[in-house]
């Protein structure tokens, strides 16, 4: 049975799972689904066609399921789907999808979204991500699993950030960031691999050395295009799955150019 504070407003039609807690002054719309043990701390607004996965906790002033921030938006059936076991801190905002973007914004499981972070319309965010304070995703961004964003970083619309990447604070991502990389700067540049993240994932020493070799050959090589060097790297290290993932990312039909490596110093 749900526990609803007397000052909360839950519209008819909202679906509440077992053990849901809705705190003071929350507003839950008629087309919202809260799965079991979701907890809204207080002053949370959830609208639109929004579903929130089990055991997710939402803190005060969060606004979830609002219309995409698009001039002349005329799509009332956009959706927002948030996975299980997420934490959404104060004033987090996430918008539903748009007509042109496929109609849905997806956020994976076990994400940690710090205060003021924003997920724009039609974004697709993977599992186990961490958004520090005031991170902003423009519409149609695609974020892989286990990505970490430093505070006040921003991603331009249609950009991709690959799995396991780390984006530094105050970084503006206006180009695609390959998986397992680190990116920093006003306009993001690759600063090497996210070696700490790779070690935490349990990659072997040999696999990490292979990834470093592939990074150097792809981004610091002199022969051919980045695409041809990426294909050559996969051929040289066919047994390292992470290299294959990076190559597939580079070769995908992307809507934004690729974030390139810094030219000063040696690749990490």
C-alpha positions as CSV (number, residue, x, y, z in Angstrom):
1,X,0.0,0.0,0.0
2,X,1.3,3.5,-0.9
3,X,2.0,6.0,1.8
4,X,0.8,9.5,0.7
5,X,1.2,12.7,2.7
6,X,-2.1,14.6,3.2
7,X,-0.7,17.6,1.4
8,X,0.4,15.7,-1.7
9,X,-1.8,15.7,-4.9
10,X,-2.1,12.4,-6.8
11,X,-4.3,12.7,-9.8
12,X,-6.8,9.9,-10.7
13,X,-5.2,7.5,-13.1
14,X,-1.7,7.5,-11.6
15,X,-0.4,3.9,-11.0
16,X,1.4,3.4,-7.7
17,X,3.3,0.2,-6.8
18,X,3.5,-1.4,-3.4
19,X,5.4,0.6,-0.8
20,X,5.5,3.9,-2.7
21,X,6.0,6.9,-0.4
22,X,4.9,10.4,-1.6
23,X,6.0,13.2,0.7
24,X,4.6,16.6,1.4
25,X,3.5,18.9,-1.4
26,X,4.2,16.5,-4.3
27,X,2.2,16.5,-7.5
28,X,1.8,13.2,-9.4
29,X,0.0,13.4,-12.7
30,X,-2.7,11.1,-14.1
31,X,-0.4,9.3,-16.5
32,X,2.5,8.6,-14.1
33,X,3.6,5.2,-13.0
34,X,5.6,4.8,-9.8
35,X,6.9,1.2,-9.3
36,X,7.3,-0.4,-6.0
37,X,9.1,1.5,-3.2
38,X,9.7,4.6,-5.2
39,X,10.1,7.5,-2.7
40,X,9.3,11.2,-3.4
41,X,10.8,13.1,-0.5
42,X,8.8,16.3,-0.9
43,X,7.8,19.1,-3.4
44,X,8.4,16.8,-6.4
45,X,6.4,17.4,-9.6
46,X,5.9,14.4,-12.0
47,X,3.9,15.0,-15.1
48,X,3.4,13.6,-18.6
49,X,3.6,9.9,-19.5
50,X,6.3,9.1,-17.0
51,X,7.4,5.9,-15.4
52,X,9.9,5.6,-12.5
53,X,11.6,2.3,-11.7
54,X,11.5,0.5,-8.4
55,X,13.3,2.0,-5.3
56,X,14.2,5.2,-7.0
57,X,14.4,8.2,-4.7
58,X,13.5,11.7,-5.8
59,X,14.5,14.8,-3.8
60,X,12.7,18.2,-3.4
61,X,12.0,20.4,-6.3
62,X,12.7,17.8,-9.0
63,X,10.6,18.2,-12.1
64,X,10.1,15.1,-14.1
65,X,8.1,14.5,-17.3
66,X,7.8,18.1,-18.4
67,X,7.4,18.8,-22.1
68,X,10.5,18.9,-24.3
69,X,12.0,22.4,-24.4
70,X,11.3,23.0,-28.0
71,X,9.8,26.0,-29.7
72,X,6.3,25.2,-30.9
73,X,6.2,21.8,-29.4
74,X,2.9,20.1,-30.2
75,X,3.4,16.6,-29.0
76,X,1.3,15.7,-26.0
77,X,2.3,12.0,-25.9
78,X,6.0,12.1,-25.2
79,X,7.2,9.7,-22.6
80,X,9.9,9.5,-19.9
81,X,11.2,6.2,-18.6
82,X,13.5,6.2,-15.6
83,X,15.1,2.9,-14.4
84,X,15.3,1.3,-11.0
85,X,17.4,2.3,-8.0
86,X,18.2,5.8,-9.2
87,X,18.9,8.8,-7.0
88,X,17.6,12.1,-8.3
89,X,18.8,15.0,-6.0
90,X,17.3,18.4,-5.6
91,X,16.0,20.3,-8.6
92,X,16.8,17.6,-11.2
93,X,14.8,18.0,-14.4
94,X,14.1,15.4,-17.1
95,X,11.9,16.0,-20.1
96,X,9.7,13.7,-22.2
97,X,10.5,12.8,-25.8
98,X,9.4,14.7,-28.9
99,X,7.6,13.8,-32.1
100,X,10.8,14.0,-34.2
101,X,13.0,12.3,-31.6
102,X,11.1,9.0,-31.3
103,X,8.8,10.1,-28.5
104,X,10.7,8.8,-25.5
105,X,13.5,9.9,-23.1
106,X,15.1,6.9,-21.4
107,X,17.3,6.9,-18.3
108,X,18.8,3.6,-17.1
109,X,19.1,2.0,-13.7
110,X,21.2,2.9,-10.7
111,X,22.0,6.4,-12.0
112,X,23.1,9.1,-9.5
113,X,22.0,12.6,-10.6
114,X,23.2,15.5,-8.3
115,X,21.4,18.8,-7.8
116,X,20.3,20.8,-10.8
117,X,21.3,18.2,-13.4
118,X,19.1,18.1,-16.6
119,X,18.2,15.4,-19.1
120,X,16.7,17.0,-22.2
121,X,14.1,15.6,-24.6
122,X,14.8,12.3,-26.5
123,X,18.0,11.6,-24.6
124,X,19.1,8.0,-24.0
125,X,21.1,7.6,-20.8
126,X,22.7,4.2,-19.8
127,X,23.0,2.4,-16.5
128,X,25.2,3.4,-13.5
129,X,25.9,6.9,-14.7
130,X,27.0,9.7,-12.3
131,X,26.0,13.4,-13.0
132,X,27.6,15.9,-10.7
133,X,25.9,19.2,-9.9
134,X,24.4,21.2,-12.8
135,X,25.3,18.8,-15.6
136,X,23.1,19.5,-18.7
137,X,22.3,17.2,-21.6
138,X,20.9,18.8,-24.8
139,X,18.2,17.0,-26.6
140,X,18.9,13.7,-28.4
141,X,22.1,13.1,-26.5
142,X,23.2,9.4,-26.1
143,X,25.1,8.5,-23.0
144,X,26.6,5.1,-22.4
145,X,26.8,3.0,-19.3
146,X,29.0,4.1,-16.3
147,X,29.7,7.5,-17.7
148,X,30.8,10.1,-15.1
149,X,30.2,13.8,-15.6
150,X,32.0,16.5,-13.6
151,X,30.1,19.5,-12.3
152,X,28.8,22.2,-14.7
153,X,29.6,20.1,-17.8
154,X,27.3,20.2,-20.7
155,X,26.6,18.1,-23.8
156,X,25.4,19.6,-27.1
157,X,22.3,18.1,-28.7
158,X,22.8,14.9,-30.8
159,X,26.2,14.2,-29.2
160,X,27.2,10.8,-27.9
161,X,29.4,9.9,-24.9
162,X,30.6,6.3,-25.0
163,X,30.4,3.8,-22.1
164,X,32.9,4.2,-19.3
165,X,34.0,7.7,-20.4
166,X,34.7,10.5,-17.9
167,X,33.9,14.1,-18.7
168,X,35.6,16.7,-16.6
169,X,34.0,19.6,-14.8
170,X,33.2,22.7,-16.8
171,X,33.6,20.8,-20.0
172,X,31.6,21.6,-23.1
173,X,31.0,18.4,-25.1
174,X,30.3,19.5,-28.7
175,X,31.7,16.4,-30.4
176,X,31.3,12.6,-29.8
177,X,33.5,11.2,-27.0
178,X,34.6,7.6,-27.5
179,X,34.1,4.9,-24.9
180,X,36.6,4.7,-22.0
181,X,38.1,8.1,-22.7
182,X,38.6,11.2,-20.5
183,X,37.5,14.5,-22.0
184,X,38.2,18.0,-20.8
185,X,38.1,21.6,-21.9
186,X,35.8,24.5,-23.0
187,X,35.4,22.5,-26.2
188,X,36.1,18.9,-25.2
189,X,39.3,17.2,-26.2
190,X,40.3,13.7,-25.4
191,X,43.0,13.6,-22.6
192,X,43.6,9.9,-22.8
193,X,41.8,6.9,-21.4
194,X,39.9,6.7,-18.1
195,X,42.4,4.3,-16.6
196,X,41.0,4.4,-13.1
197,X,37.6,3.4,-14.4
198,X,39.1,0.6,-16.5
199,X,40.9,-0.8,-13.4
200,X,37.7,-0.6,-11.3
201,X,36.0,-2.6,-14.0
202,X,38.6,-5.3,-13.5
203,X,40.3,-5.2,-16.9
204,X,43.6,-7.1,-17.0
205,X,46.9,-5.3,-17.3
206,X,47.3,-6.7,-20.8
207,X,43.9,-5.4,-21.9
208,X,44.6,-2.0,-20.6
209,X,48.0,-1.9,-22.4
210,X,46.2,-3.0,-25.6
211,X,43.7,-0.2,-25.1
212,X,46.4,2.4,-24.6
213,X,48.2,1.1,-27.8
214,X,44.9,1.3,-29.7
215,X,44.3,4.8,-28.5
216,X,47.7,6.0,-29.6
217,X,47.5,4.4,-33.0
218,X,44.0,5.7,-33.7
219,X,44.4,9.3,-32.5
220,X,48.1,9.9,-32.9
221,X,48.9,7.7,-35.9
222,X,50.1,9.4,-39.1
223,X,48.8,7.1,-41.8
224,X,45.3,7.2,-43.2
225,X,42.1,8.4,-41.6
226,X,40.9,7.9,-38.1
227,X,38.4,5.4,-39.4
228,X,41.0,3.3,-41.2
229,X,43.3,3.4,-38.2
230,X,40.4,2.2,-36.0
231,X,39.8,-0.7,-38.3
232,X,43.5,-1.6,-38.2
233,X,43.5,-1.4,-34.4
234,X,40.6,-3.9,-34.3
235,X,42.6,-6.2,-36.5
236,X,45.7,-5.9,-34.3
237,X,43.8,-6.5,-31.0
238,X,40.8,-8.7,-32.0
239,X,40.4,-10.3,-28.6
240,X,39.9,-7.0,-26.6
241,X,36.2,-6.3,-26.6
242,X,36.6,-2.7,-25.4
243,X,38.7,-1.9,-28.5
244,X,36.0,-3.4,-30.7
245,X,33.4,-1.2,-28.8
246,X,35.5,1.9,-29.5
247,X,35.9,1.1,-33.2
248,X,32.2,0.5,-33.6
249,X,31.5,3.8,-31.9
250,X,33.9,5.6,-34.3
251,X,32.4,3.9,-37.4
252,X,28.8,4.5,-36.4
253,X,26.7,6.9,-38.6
254,X,27.0,9.8,-36.1
255,X,25.3,13.2,-36.3
256,X,28.3,15.0,-34.7
257,X,32.0,14.9,-35.4
258,X,34.3,13.0,-33.2
259,X,36.1,14.5,-30.2
260,X,39.9,14.4,-31.0
261,X,42.9,13.9,-28.8
262,X,45.0,16.7,-27.5
263,X,48.2,17.1,-29.4
264,X,50.4,18.2,-26.6
265,X,52.3,15.4,-24.8
266,X,51.9,11.7,-25.2
267,X,48.6,9.8,-25.3
268,X,47.8,8.1,-22.0
